[in-house]
């Protein structure tokens, strides 16, 4: 089977299209977060969720992570989020079968 120049260009075009779609999703997520942050009470809510990410209770960390889903977060908050999600089974802690 031979590959033509058009087939190669199509695959390059598909990769560029995929990159463009990823970039558009990233920009859209950033824009929605900026709009959200302008809402009354959003700053306090966001501060509470970020504080809950540092909670010693696994359940609170995971609930905060779920609440922050889809929001654009600064790099240091993303690192905090990663650390908060390090629990293997956070919602089962303290329960006995």
Backbone as ProteinMPNN parsed JSONL, in Angstrom:
{"seq_chain_A": "XXXXXXXXXXXXXXXXXXXXXXXXXXXXXXXXXXXXXXXXXXXXXXXXXXXXXXXXXXXXXXXXXXXXXXXXXXXXXXXXXXXXXXXXXXXXXXXXX", "coords_chain_A": {"N_chain_A": [[0.849, -1.174, 0.0], [0.58, 2.169, -0.843], [1.414, 5.457, 0.275], [0.004, 8.54, -0.253], [0.778, 11.993, -0.964], [-1.376, 13.607, -0.314], [-2.749, 12.094, 1.636], [-0.918, 12.146, 3.733], [-0.87, 14.874, 4.25], [-3.476, 15.15, 5.092], [-3.436, 13.807, 7.554], [-1.696, 15.44, 8.95], [-3.179, 17.756, 8.874], [-5.364, 16.902, 10.391], [-4.138, 16.581, 12.879], [-3.457, 19.251, 13.457], [-6.006, 20.336, 13.535], [-7.011, 19.003, 15.779], [-5.308, 20.045, 17.755], [-6.088, 22.73, 17.639], [-8.769, 22.522, 18.492], [-8.35, 21.624, 21.133], [-7.019, 23.855, 22.173], [-9.05, 25.759, 21.915], [-10.934, 24.708, 23.746], [-9.497, 25.021, 26.113], [-9.206, 27.826, 26.262], [-11.9, 28.524, 26.375], [-12.649, 27.369, 28.827], [-11.048, 28.885, 30.535], [-12.2, 31.415, 30.091], [-14.857, 31.046, 31.006], [-14.302, 30.611, 33.689], [-13.265, 33.117, 34.41], [-15.55, 34.685, 34.074], [-17.174, 33.502, 36.015], [-15.759, 34.174, 38.357], [-16.351, 36.844, 38.587], [-18.833, 36.98, 39.659], [-21.081, 37.789, 42.382], [-20.016, 36.807, 45.586], [-18.484, 34.725, 44.651], [-15.734, 34.867, 45.004], [-15.325, 34.414, 47.764], [-16.429, 31.836, 47.953], [-14.702, 30.393, 46.282], [-12.297, 30.737, 47.67], [-12.928, 29.313, 49.998], [-13.221, 26.716, 48.966], [-10.62, 26.228, 48.044], [-9.289, 26.327, 50.468], [-10.44, 24.09, 51.659], [-9.257, 22.126, 50.136], [-6.872, 21.793, 51.404], [-7.518, 20.597, 53.733], [-7.366, 18.387, 56.593], [-9.118, 16.3, 56.473], [-10.029, 13.748, 54.357], [-12.46, 13.437, 52.926], [-13.465, 16.072, 52.753], [-11.474, 17.237, 51.192], [-11.777, 15.858, 48.753], [-14.417, 16.528, 48.113], [-14.157, 19.273, 47.723], [-12.438, 19.228, 45.539], [-14.137, 18.091, 43.624], [-16.029, 20.127, 43.479], [-14.538, 22.133, 42.316], [-14.174, 21.265, 39.791], [-13.624, 21.683, 36.37], [-13.026, 24.379, 36.512], [-10.675, 26.948, 35.772], [-7.567, 26.9, 37.166], [-4.892, 28.498, 38.959], [-1.38, 27.619, 38.744], [-0.185, 26.924, 41.29], [-2.45, 26.235, 42.744], [-3.325, 24.061, 41.296], [-1.3, 22.244, 41.866], [-1.821, 21.907, 44.596], [-4.32, 20.728, 44.363], [-3.635, 18.295, 43.138], [-2.177, 17.114, 45.228], [-4.225, 16.877, 47.089], [-5.782, 14.926, 45.983], [-4.456, 12.59, 46.384], [-5.24, 10.54, 48.04], [-6.087, 7.133, 48.359], [-8.602, 5.818, 48.778], [-10.685, 7.853, 49.626], [-13.359, 8.342, 50.422], [-14.125, 6.199, 51.834], [-12.827, 6.131, 54.19], [-12.734, 5.605, 57.648], [-15.066, 4.185, 57.74], [-16.739, 1.145, 58.453], [-17.134, -2.062, 57.146]], "CA_chain_A": [[0.0, 0.0, 0.0], [1.368, 3.393, -0.921], [0.849, 6.637, 0.913], [0.119, 9.703, -1.115], [1.036, 13.264, -0.278], [-2.646, 14.094, 0.222], [-3.049, 11.366, 2.862], [-0.03, 12.661, 4.761], [-1.353, 16.215, 4.594], [-4.702, 14.979, 5.851], [-3.12, 13.462, 8.931], [-1.143, 16.653, 9.556], [-4.327, 18.638, 9.06], [-6.148, 16.387, 11.512], [-3.417, 16.907, 14.115], [-3.618, 20.688, 13.698], [-7.401, 20.552, 13.931], [-7.122, 18.533, 17.158], [-4.64, 21.047, 18.599], [-6.94, 23.916, 17.668], [-9.913, 22.222, 19.351], [-7.864, 21.61, 22.516], [-6.754, 25.24, 22.544], [-10.35, 26.412, 22.071], [-11.509, 24.245, 25.01], [-8.737, 25.647, 27.195], [-9.585, 29.24, 26.303], [-13.301, 28.587, 26.82], [-12.65, 27.089, 30.259], [-10.487, 30.07, 31.188], [-13.185, 32.492, 29.983], [-15.964, 30.751, 31.924], [-13.806, 30.834, 35.051], [-13.193, 34.56, 34.628], [-16.928, 35.149, 34.243], [-17.619, 33.008, 37.317], [-15.094, 34.923, 39.42], [-16.95, 38.179, 38.678], [-20.132, 36.865, 40.314], [-21.049, 38.083, 43.82], [-19.816, 35.659, 46.454], [-17.628, 33.708, 44.043], [-14.391, 34.947, 45.578], [-15.37, 33.739, 49.066], [-16.662, 30.42, 47.705], [-13.469, 29.836, 45.746], [-11.322, 30.703, 48.775], [-13.319, 28.205, 50.877], [-12.907, 25.447, 48.296], [-9.165, 26.069, 48.049], [-8.923, 25.996, 51.852], [-10.854, 22.71, 51.889], [-8.276, 21.243, 49.498], [-5.779, 21.598, 52.35], [-8.11, 20.039, 54.944], [-6.854, 17.069, 56.979], [-10.161, 15.308, 56.189], [-10.019, 13.334, 52.951], [-13.763, 13.695, 52.315], [-13.559, 17.508, 52.421], [-10.57, 17.498, 50.056], [-12.382, 15.337, 47.528], [-15.607, 17.321, 47.798], [-13.669, 20.539, 47.167], [-11.926, 18.929, 44.195], [-15.305, 17.919, 42.75], [-16.657, 21.438, 43.299], [-13.674, 22.947, 41.461], [-14.066, 20.63, 38.481], [-13.916, 22.527, 35.216], [-12.538, 25.754, 36.659], [-9.277, 27.222, 35.464], [-6.875, 27.195, 38.418], [-3.476, 28.821, 38.844], [-0.467, 26.481, 38.885], [-0.016, 26.507, 42.684], [-3.689, 25.578, 43.152], [-3.344, 22.758, 40.638], [-0.424, 21.39, 42.67], [-2.578, 21.603, 45.812], [-5.362, 19.79, 43.956], [-2.985, 16.988, 42.963], [-1.87, 16.577, 46.556], [-5.49, 16.542, 47.745], [-6.341, 13.726, 45.36], [-3.512, 11.487, 46.574], [-5.844, 9.483, 48.852], [-6.516, 5.99, 47.554], [-10.044, 5.601, 48.938], [-11.004, 8.884, 50.601], [-14.735, 8.342, 50.893], [-14.335, 4.996, 52.648], [-12.068, 6.25, 55.434], [-13.521, 5.679, 58.863], [-16.249, 3.325, 57.659], [-16.483, -0.277, 58.666], [-18.13, -2.85, 56.388]], "C_chain_A": [[0.894, 1.236, 0.0], [0.63, 4.537, -0.255], [1.063, 7.825, -0.003], [0.377, 10.95, -0.285], [-0.244, 13.787, 0.359], [-3.016, 13.392, 1.523], [-2.185, 11.875, 4.012], [-0.492, 14.048, 5.211], [-2.631, 16.128, 5.405], [-4.415, 14.655, 7.301], [-2.501, 14.652, 9.654], [-2.27, 17.637, 9.83], [-5.2, 18.203, 10.228], [-5.468, 16.694, 12.837], [-3.557, 18.38, 14.449], [-5.034, 21.013, 14.148], [-7.6, 20.132, 15.385], [-6.479, 19.53, 18.119], [-5.485, 22.306, 18.733], [-8.146, 23.691, 18.578], [-9.513, 22.188, 20.826], [-7.619, 23.03, 23.009], [-8.068, 25.984, 22.781], [-11.016, 26.0, 23.378], [-10.817, 24.898, 26.193], [-9.131, 27.102, 27.355], [-11.012, 29.382, 26.806], [-13.396, 28.336, 28.321], [-12.12, 28.275, 31.044], [-11.519, 31.193, 31.202], [-14.35, 32.272, 30.948], [-15.542, 30.973, 33.375], [-13.732, 32.319, 35.357], [-14.579, 35.149, 34.834], [-17.473, 34.727, 35.608], [-17.028, 33.852, 38.447], [-15.652, 36.332, 39.586], [-18.306, 38.158, 39.386], [-20.016, 37.206, 41.8], [-20.902, 36.79, 44.627], [-18.869, 34.605, 45.904], [-16.238, 33.696, 44.669], [-14.328, 34.21, 46.915], [-15.56, 32.238, 48.892], [-15.388, 29.743, 47.222], [-12.402, 29.728, 46.832], [-11.645, 29.553, 49.724], [-12.962, 26.859, 50.26], [-11.4, 25.192, 48.297], [-8.658, 25.75, 49.45], [-9.289, 24.549, 52.162], [-9.916, 21.714, 51.214], [-7.119, 20.922, 50.438], [-6.268, 20.981, 53.671], [-7.459, 18.699, 55.302], [-7.865, 15.946, 56.7], [-10.216, 15.01, 54.692], [-11.337, 13.656, 52.254], [-13.902, 15.157, 51.9], [-12.663, 17.842, 51.232], [-11.201, 17.049, 48.752], [-13.641, 16.101, 47.148], [-15.198, 18.669, 47.195], [-13.146, 20.329, 45.748], [-13.079, 18.772, 43.208], [-15.975, 19.263, 42.472], [-15.855, 22.312, 42.336], [-13.538, 22.387, 40.045], [-14.457, 21.601, 37.374], [-13.448, 23.958, 35.326], [-11.059, 25.837, 36.31], [-8.6, 27.64, 36.764], [-5.433, 27.581, 38.163], [-2.614, 27.603, 39.178], [-0.342, 26.012, 40.337], [-1.279, 25.825, 43.205], [-3.834, 24.205, 42.503], [-2.456, 21.784, 41.407], [-1.102, 20.98, 43.973], [-3.666, 20.58, 45.508], [-4.783, 18.391, 43.772], [-2.692, 16.338, 44.307], [-3.147, 16.135, 47.271], [-6.076, 15.245, 47.218], [-5.436, 12.505, 45.518], [-4.085, 10.348, 47.406], [-6.353, 8.362, 47.952], [-8.026, 5.779, 47.607], [-10.578, 6.586, 49.969], [-12.406, 8.793, 51.185], [-15.05, 7.124, 51.762], [-13.624, 5.105, 53.994], [-13.008, 6.365, 56.624], [-14.783, 4.843, 58.831], [-15.844, 1.875, 57.875], [-17.55, -1.07, 57.934], [-19.018, -3.681, 57.261]], "O_chain_A": [[1.853, 1.319, 0.767], [-0.6, 4.582, -0.223], [2.175, 8.077, -0.467], [0.213, 10.953, 0.935], [-0.206, 14.35, 1.453], [-3.547, 14.032, 2.431], [-2.666, 12.019, 5.136], [-0.501, 14.354, 6.403], [-2.852, 16.937, 6.306], [-5.084, 15.176, 8.194], [-2.751, 14.853, 10.842], [-2.314, 18.271, 10.884], [-5.715, 19.04, 10.969], [-6.137, 17.029, 13.815], [-3.756, 18.729, 15.613], [-5.244, 21.851, 15.024], [-8.281, 20.824, 16.142], [-7.038, 19.826, 19.175], [-5.583, 22.881, 19.817], [-8.507, 24.576, 19.354], [-10.258, 22.671, 21.678], [-7.973, 23.368, 24.139], [-8.186, 26.75, 23.737], [-11.604, 26.841, 24.057], [-11.467, 25.285, 27.164], [-9.366, 27.562, 28.472], [-11.297, 30.285, 27.592], [-14.149, 29.021, 29.015], [-12.665, 28.634, 32.088], [-11.694, 31.856, 32.225], [-14.781, 33.204, 31.627], [-16.326, 31.461, 34.19], [-14.098, 32.74, 36.453], [-14.761, 36.022, 35.683], [-18.153, 35.505, 36.277], [-17.735, 34.201, 39.392], [-15.445, 36.953, 40.629], [-18.864, 39.215, 39.68], [-18.981, 36.948, 42.416], [-21.592, 35.804, 44.367], [-18.489, 33.682, 46.625], [-15.638, 32.635, 44.841], [-13.382, 33.465, 47.169], [-14.932, 31.448, 49.595], [-15.033, 28.66, 47.686], [-11.684, 28.73, 46.901], [-10.732, 28.883, 50.209], [-12.461, 25.967, 50.946], [-10.958, 24.066, 48.525], [-7.704, 24.988, 49.606], [-8.54, 23.853, 52.848], [-9.792, 20.578, 51.67], [-6.459, 19.895, 50.284], [-5.493, 20.864, 54.62], [-7.046, 17.956, 54.412], [-7.498, 14.771, 56.694], [-10.423, 15.905, 53.872], [-11.332, 14.103, 51.107], [-14.401, 15.448, 50.813], [-13.04, 18.633, 50.368], [-11.166, 17.774, 47.757], [-13.901, 16.299, 45.961], [-15.835, 19.146, 46.255], [-13.382, 21.152, 44.864], [-13.005, 19.264, 42.082], [-16.435, 19.51, 41.357], [-16.426, 23.137, 41.623], [-12.861, 22.976, 39.203], [-15.497, 22.255, 37.444], [-13.467, 24.689, 34.335], [-10.299, 24.895, 36.535], [-9.006, 28.617, 37.393], [-4.806, 27.051, 37.245], [-3.082, 26.667, 39.826], [-0.39, 24.808, 40.59], [-1.184, 24.919, 44.033], [-4.403, 23.29, 43.099], [-2.821, 20.621, 41.581], [-0.975, 19.835, 44.407], [-3.908, 19.67, 46.301], [-5.384, 17.409, 44.209], [-2.934, 15.146, 44.494], [-3.145, 15.129, 47.98], [-6.79, 14.545, 47.936], [-5.64, 11.495, 44.845], [-3.475, 9.281, 47.476], [-6.971, 8.612, 46.917], [-8.656, 5.581, 46.568], [-10.894, 6.183, 51.089], [-12.607, 9.141, 52.348], [-16.126, 7.04, 52.355], [-13.807, 4.244, 54.854], [-13.964, 7.139, 56.598], [-15.509, 4.801, 59.824], [-14.744, 1.455, 57.518], [-18.74, -0.79, 58.079], [-19.892, -4.387, 56.758]]}, "name": "protein", "num_of_chains": 1, "seq": "XXXXXXXXXXXXXXXXXXXXXXXXXXXXXXXXXXXXXXXXXXXXXXXXXXXXXXXXXXXXXXXXXXXXXXXXXXXXXXXXXXXXXXXXXXXXXXXXX"}
